[in-house]
């Protein structure tokens, strides 16, 4: 199980990475079931970024993989992806910027980032996960 301290740390590291890239983002953390644990929107981030960040985190948790992998699956079989887009607690979003948070082999949550380009959102996720694994 992810702790409150870990969610706070992950959110703060996400915001630090965004500041270093000079972009405004929203970062969201969900538990392994996709329920929101923490969300933070930087002042000046786009008005839809909170919903998108949460949906990215939810999508990663629901599918058990990154949103980049979900995007590949959606491109390969769009009809299958469309069948699942409205059955969850929130929307499913393919693309970059949603990743699983792991402790060892166990999934303890998911992180969603929205506000930059897809590659920027994904870069923040990867930077934060690497720092989390190294702490």
Secondary structure by P-SEA (a helix, b strand, c coil): cccaaaaaaaaaaaaaaaaaacccbbbbbbcccccccccccccccccaaaaaaaaaaaaaaaacccaaaaaaaaaacaaaaaaccccccbbbbccccbbbbbccccccbbbbbccccaaaaaaaaaaaaaaaaac
